[in-house]
Amino acid sequence: MAQYADLPVNPEGKLARNIVHFARALRHAGLPVGPGRVVEAVRAVEAAGFSEKADFYWTLHACFVSRPEHRAIFGQVFRLYWRDPQFLEHMMSMMLPALRGVQEEHKARSAERRAAEALLAEAETPPPPPPPEEGEEMVEFDATLTFSADEKLRAQDFEQMSAAEAEAAKRAIARLELPVQPIASRRTRAAPRGHVPDWRGTMRAAMRTGGDVRGLAMRERRERWPNLVVLCDISGSMSSYSRMLLHFLHAAANAKGAGWAKVHAFTLGTRLTNITRHLATRDVDAALAAAGREARDWEGGTRLGATLDEFNRTWSRRVLGQGAVVLLITDGLDRDDPALLGRAAERLALSSRRLIWLNPLLRWDGFAPKAGGIRALLPHVDVFRAAHNINSLEELSAALTRTGDTGEKTRLMRLLDR
C-alpha cells in the first residue's frame, strides 16, 4: 500500500501546474505520459475533489499508470514529489554512494532511484551566459582536434564515470548487439539446391515413375543457434565493471531476433549463483536488483577456482551442450590454488565451443600476465579481450563474427613462453 503525504491546498491555486510538473517527473522516470493524460488528470482531480489523500493518489494513479510494472515507480515519484516528510532523507540516499560496512546503509530500490533522478531532472538549469556587449571581444576556441561528448563517453573507463555518465553509458550499451553465427548441424533437410545427395528421396521419386530416375533429390545441412553462457566475477575489484556488463548481457538476453538459443548467466564470488531467470525480466533495473538480492556475495571476495569447478560439476552438462559460447568476465586476481583454477578452466574450455575471456585490466598498455590466476587461465581461453568501456564492448560484438580473432592472447602467450 502506498504511503500518502499531507497535501495542503495551495492558496494561490497552482494545483494544475503542480500536476503538470508531476507528470514531467513521471515521464523522466520512464512512464509513457503524454499531454492527453495530463489534461485527463487535471479534469479527474477537479471532478473527484481534493479532500482525501487516498482519493487524490488513486485518481492520479488511474490516469498515469497503464502497466503493472509502472506502479512502483509511480508510488515512489508520488511520495517524493508531494511533500513527503522524509523527502530529504530519501533524496540523500539516492545521491550518496552506497557503502558496505559493519552497518548496512539504506540502499534505494530501482524505482526509488529512477524517481529521484526524474525529480532532479526537473530542476532548472542555469541560464546561458549573456552575449558580449558592444566593443567586447568574443573568445573563440579551435575544436578541430577535440572529441565529441559521445566519443569521449565511449572511450571513458566505466570505473571513472560519474552518475550521469554511467546512466548515459547504460542507455548506449542497451543499443549494442551481441551477434552470433549459426552452427551447421549434422542433420539435413530436403532442399532443391542442396549439396548432399538424397538417395532415399531419389528412389522414392523413381518408384512413382516406374523406376525411371529423372533427377537426384538433394539435401542441405540444418542450422541451429548456440547458447550463450556468462560467468561474471562480482568481487570488489570487479563491481563497477560487472554492473555495466550485466546491463549489456540483459540487453542481449532480451533482444528480439538476436539468434542465441538461450542466455544463461552466473555470478562468481565466494560462491556460484545462477541469475538466469532474473535477466529474463524486461525492466533492467528490476532485473539487476533481483540478481543483486540473489547473489549475496556481491563486492566480496573471489574464489575463481572453486566456483568454476562447481560450475563444471553442477551446470556444465545442462547449459554447455550443443556448442555453447562462454563469456568469462573476470580480472583473474584469485587467491585460490592456481592449479585448481587451471584444471577448472581446461575442463570449461573442452566443454564449450568457444571460451572468451573479458578482462578490464587489459586496458593498461603495459599489462603482462604476472598474477598466478591470469597465468593459469590464459592458455585455455580462445579469445582474450578488454571490457572496460563502450568501445571495447563494440569490438567484442564484432569479434564474435570473426572465428580467427584471438584478441591479445597471442601476444601474452609469447610473454608466458619467455
C-alpha positions in Angstrom: 0.0 0.0 0.0 1.4 3.4 -0.9 2.2 6.0 1.7 0.3 9.2 1.4 1.8 12.5 2.4 0.0 15.6 3.7 -1.4 17.6 0.8 -2.3 21.1 1.8 -4.1 23.1 -0.8 -2.0 25.9 -2.2 -3.9 29.2 -1.7 -2.6 30.6 -5.0 -4.4 27.8 -6.9 -1.3 26.2 -8.6 -2.5 22.6 -8.3 -2.9 22.2 -12.1 0.7 23.4 -12.6 2.0 21.0 -9.9 0.2 18.1 -11.7 1.9 19.1 -14.9 5.3 19.1 -13.2 4.5 15.8 -11.6 3.6 14.3 -15.0 7.0 15.5 -16.3 8.8 13.7 -13.5 6.8 10.5 -14.3 7.9 10.9 -18.0 11.6 11.3 -17.0 11.2 8.1 -14.8 10.1 6.1 -17.8 6.3 6.2 -17.8 4.5 6.9 -21.1 2.8 10.1 -20.0 1.7 12.5 -22.8 -0.3 15.8 -22.9 -3.6 13.9 -23.2 -3.1 12.1 -19.9 -2.1 15.3 -18.2 -5.3 17.0 -19.2 -7.3 14.0 -18.1 -5.6 14.0 -14.7 -6.4 17.7 -14.1 -10.0 17.1 -15.1 -10.2 13.9 -12.9 -8.8 15.7 -9.8 -11.3 18.5 -10.4 -14.2 16.0 -10.6 -13.0 13.8 -7.7 -12.1 16.6 -5.3 -9.0 17.2 -3.2 -10.1 16.3 0.3 -8.8 12.8 0.8 -5.1 11.8 0.3 -6.1 8.3 -0.8 -8.6 9.6 -3.4 -6.0 12.0 -4.8 -3.4 9.2 -5.1 -5.7 6.8 -6.8 -7.2 9.4 -9.1 -3.7 10.2 -10.5 -2.8 6.5 -10.5 -5.8 5.8 -12.7 -4.7 8.5 -15.2 -1.0 7.8 -15.4 -0.4 4.1 -14.7 -1.3 1.6 -17.5 1.1 -1.3 -16.8 1.8 -3.3 -13.6 5.5 -2.6 -13.7 4.8 1.2 -13.5 3.1 1.0 -10.1 6.2 1.0 -8.1 7.7 3.9 -10.0 4.5 5.9 -9.7 4.3 5.3 -5.9 7.9 6.5 -5.4 7.6 9.6 -7.5 4.3 10.4 -5.8 5.8 10.1 -2.3 8.9 12.1 -3.2 7.1 14.9 -5.1 4.0 15.6 -2.9 5.9 16.8 0.1 6.9 13.6 1.9 8.1 14.4 5.4 11.1 12.1 4.8 11.8 13.6 1.3 15.3 14.9 2.2 16.3 11.5 3.7 15.2 9.7 0.6 16.9 12.1 -1.8 20.2 11.8 0.1 20.0 8.1 -0.1 19.8 8.4 -3.9 22.8 10.7 -4.2 25.2 9.3 -1.7 27.3 6.3 -2.8 26.1 3.0 -1.1 28.9 1.6 1.1 29.0 -1.8 2.5 30.4 -1.9 6.0 29.6 -3.1 9.5 26.4 -1.0 9.5 24.4 -1.6 6.3 23.1 1.7 4.9 19.8 2.2 3.2 20.0 1.4 -0.5 17.4 2.8 -2.8 15.4 0.4 -4.8 15.3 0.7 -8.6 12.0 2.6 -8.6 13.3 5.0 -5.9 16.5 5.7 -7.8 14.6 6.4 -11.1 12.1 8.6 -9.2 14.9 10.7 -7.6 16.7 11.1 -10.9 13.4 12.1 -12.6 12.8 14.8 -9.9 16.3 16.1 -10.1 15.9 16.4 -13.9 13.1 18.8 -13.2 15.5 21.2 -11.6 16.0 24.4 -13.5 19.3 24.6 -15.4 21.3 27.8 -15.1 20.7 30.3 -17.9 23.3 30.6 -20.6 25.9 33.4 -20.3 24.8 36.7 -21.8 26.2 37.7 -25.2 29.2 40.0 -25.2 28.4 43.7 -25.2 29.4 46.0 -28.0 33.2 46.5 -28.0 33.9 43.3 -26.0 35.9 40.7 -27.8 34.5 37.2 -28.3 36.9 34.4 -27.4 36.8 31.5 -29.9 38.2 28.0 -29.5 39.6 25.7 -32.1 37.7 22.5 -31.7 39.2 20.6 -34.7 41.3 18.3 -32.5 38.7 17.8 -29.7 36.4 14.8 -29.3 32.7 15.0 -29.2 30.8 14.2 -26.0 29.7 10.9 -27.5 33.2 9.8 -28.4 34.5 10.8 -25.0 31.8 8.7 -23.3 32.6 5.7 -25.5 36.3 5.8 -24.6 35.9 6.6 -20.9 36.5 3.9 -18.4 33.4 2.6 -16.6 35.1 3.0 -13.2 35.8 6.7 -13.8 32.3 7.7 -14.9 30.0 10.0 -12.9 26.4 9.0 -12.1 25.1 10.9 -15.1 27.8 9.5 -17.5 27.0 6.0 -16.2 23.3 6.4 -17.0 24.2 7.6 -20.5 26.5 4.7 -20.9 23.8 2.2 -19.9 21.5 3.7 -22.5 24.2 3.3 -25.1 25.0 -0.2 -24.0 21.3 -1.2 -24.3 21.5 -0.5 -28.0 24.5 -2.7 -28.6 24.0 -6.1 -30.3 25.7 -9.3 -29.5 25.7 -11.2 -32.8 26.0 -14.9 -33.2 26.8 -17.3 -36.1 24.6 -20.3 -36.5 26.2 -23.8 -36.2 25.9 -26.3 -39.1 24.1 -29.4 -37.7 24.8 -33.0 -38.8 21.1 -33.3 -39.5 19.9 -32.4 -43.0 16.7 -31.4 -44.7 15.3 -31.6 -48.2 16.5 -28.7 -50.4 16.3 -28.5 -54.2 19.6 -26.6 -54.3 21.4 -28.6 -51.6 24.9 -30.1 -51.8 24.2 -33.5 -50.3 22.6 -36.2 -52.5 19.3 -37.7 -51.0 19.4 -41.3 -52.2 16.3 -42.3 -50.4 14.4 -39.4 -51.8 15.7 -40.2 -55.2 14.5 -43.8 -55.0 11.1 -42.8 -53.7 10.7 -40.4 -56.6 11.7 -43.1 -59.0 9.1 -45.5 -57.7 6.4 -43.0 -58.6 7.7 -43.0 -62.2 8.0 -46.8 -62.8 11.7 -46.9 -61.7 12.8 -44.2 -64.0 15.3 -41.9 -62.3 14.7 -38.4 -63.7 16.9 -36.5 -61.3 18.7 -36.5 -58.0 17.0 -35.3 -54.9 19.3 -33.1 -52.8 19.5 -32.2 -49.1 21.3 -29.5 -47.1 22.6 -29.2 -43.5 20.3 -27.7 -40.9 21.4 -24.7 -38.9 21.0 -24.3 -35.1 21.7 -21.5 -32.7 24.1 -22.0 -29.7 23.6 -21.0 -26.1 25.4 -18.1 -24.5 26.8 -18.8 -21.0 28.1 -15.9 -19.0 30.3 -16.3 -15.9 30.7 -12.9 -14.3 33.0 -12.0 -11.4 31.3 -9.8 -8.9 34.2 -9.3 -6.4 35.1 -5.9 -5.0 37.7 -5.2 -7.7 35.2 -6.0 -10.5 32.0 -4.4 -9.1 32.0 -1.3 -11.3 32.6 -3.3 -14.5 30.2 -6.1 -13.6 27.2 -3.8 -13.3 27.8 -2.3 -16.7 28.5 -5.7 -18.3 25.3 -7.1 -16.8 23.4 -4.3 -18.4 25.0 -5.4 -21.7 24.0 -9.0 -21.1 20.5 -8.1 -20.1 20.1 -6.4 -23.5 21.5 -9.5 -25.2 19.1 -11.8 -23.3 16.0 -9.7 -24.1 16.9 -8.7 -27.7 14.3 -9.9 -30.3 15.8 -12.0 -33.1 19.3 -12.0 -31.6 19.9 -15.6 -32.6 21.0 -17.1 -29.3 19.0 -20.1 -28.3 19.2 -19.1 -24.6 21.3 -16.9 -22.4 22.5 -18.3 -19.1 24.2 -16.1 -16.5 26.1 -17.0 -13.4 27.9 -14.8 -10.8 31.3 -15.8 -9.4 32.3 -14.6 -6.0 32.8 -16.6 -2.9 30.1 -18.9 -4.3 28.4 -19.6 -7.6 24.9 -18.1 -8.2 22.6 -18.7 -11.1 20.8 -15.4 -12.1 19.5 -16.6 -15.4 15.8 -16.2 -14.5 16.4 -12.6 -13.2 17.9 -11.4 -16.5 14.7 -12.5 -18.3 12.8 -9.7 -16.6 12.2 -6.9 -19.1 12.9 -4.0 -16.8 16.7 -3.8 -16.4 16.6 -2.1 -13.0 14.3 -4.7 -11.6 16.3 -7.5 -13.1 19.6 -6.3 -11.7 18.0 -5.6 -8.3 16.7 -9.1 -8.2 20.1 -10.5 -9.3 21.8 -8.5 -6.5 19.5 -10.0 -3.9 20.1 -13.4 -5.2 23.9 -13.0 -5.2 24.6 -12.2 -1.6 28.4 -12.2 -2.1 28.4 -9.1 -4.2 31.5 -6.9 -3.8 33.0 -9.6 -1.6 36.0 -11.9 -2.2 36.5 -14.2 -5.1 37.3 -17.9 -5.4 37.6 -18.5 -9.1 39.0 -22.0 -9.0 36.3 -23.3 -6.6 33.4 -21.6 -8.3 34.4 -22.7 -11.8 34.9 -26.2 -10.5 31.4 -26.1 -9.0 30.0 -24.9 -12.3 31.7 -27.7 -14.2 30.3 -30.3 -11.8 26.8 -28.9 -11.4 25.8 -26.9 -14.5 28.1 -27.7 -17.5 26.1 -30.7 -18.7 22.9 -28.7 -18.5 23.9 -25.5 -20.3 27.0 -26.2 -22.3 25.5 -28.7 -24.7 25.2 -28.1 -28.4 28.2 -25.8 -28.8 27.6 -23.1 -26.3 29.8 -19.9 -26.3 31.1 -18.9 -22.9 31.9 -15.4 -21.7 34.2 -15.4 -18.7 34.2 -11.9 -17.1 36.9 -11.5 -14.5 40.2 -9.8 -13.8 41.8 -13.1 -12.9 43.0 -12.0 -9.5 42.4 -15.1 -7.4 43.8 -16.3 -4.1 42.9 -19.9 -4.6 45.3 -22.6 -5.8 46.3 -21.7 -9.4 46.5 -25.5 -10.2 42.8 -25.9 -9.3 41.9 -22.8 -11.4 43.9 -24.2 -14.3 42.1 -27.6 -14.2 38.7 -26.0 -14.0 39.5 -23.6 -16.9 40.7 -26.5 -19.0 37.6 -28.5 -18.5 35.4 -25.5 -19.2 37.3 -24.9 -22.5 36.8 -28.5 -23.5 33.1 -28.4 -22.8 32.4 -25.2 -24.7 32.6 -24.3 -28.4 34.4 -21.1 -27.7 35.7 -19.6 -24.4 36.0 -15.8 -24.4 37.7 -14.0 -21.5 36.9 -10.4 -20.9 39.4 -8.7 -18.5 39.2 -5.0 -17.6 42.9 -5.0 -16.6 43.7 -5.3 -20.3 43.0 -1.6 -20.7 46.6 -0.9 -19.4 49.2 -0.6 -22.1 51.8 -2.4 -20.1 49.6 -5.3 -19.0 51.5 -8.6 -18.5 50.4 -12.0 -17.2 52.1 -11.9 -13.9 49.4 -12.9 -11.4 49.0 -16.6 -10.8 45.3 -16.7 -11.7 45.9 -15.0 -15.0 48.7 -17.3 -15.9 46.5 -20.3 -15.1 43.6 -19.1 -17.2 45.3 -17.7 -20.3 46.4 -20.9 -22.0 42.8 -22.3 -22.0 40.8 -19.4 -23.5 40.2 -18.9 -27.2 39.8 -15.1 -27.1 41.2 -12.6 -24.6 39.8 -9.1 -24.8 39.3 -5.9 -22.7 35.9 -4.9 -21.3 36.3 -1.5 -19.7 34.4 0.9 -21.9 31.7 1.1 -24.6 34.3 0.8 -27.4 35.6 -2.5 -26.0 32.1 -3.9 -26.0 31.6 -2.8 -29.6 34.8 -4.6 -30.5 33.6 -7.7 -28.7 30.4 -7.7 -30.8 32.5 -7.5 -34.0 34.9 -10.2 -32.7 32.1 -12.8 -32.3 31.7 -12.9 -36.0 35.4 -13.5 -36.7 36.4 -17.1 -36.0 40.2 -16.3 -36.2 40.1 -13.4 -33.7 42.1 -14.2 -30.5 42.4 -10.7 -29.2 45.5 -10.2 -27.0 46.0 -13.9 -26.3 48.8 -14.5 -28.9 50.9 -11.6 -27.6 50.5 -12.5 -23.9 51.3 -16.2 -24.6 54.6 -15.1 -26.1 55.3 -13.4 -22.8 54.5 -16.6 -20.9 56.9 -18.6 -23.0 59.8 -16.4 -22.2 
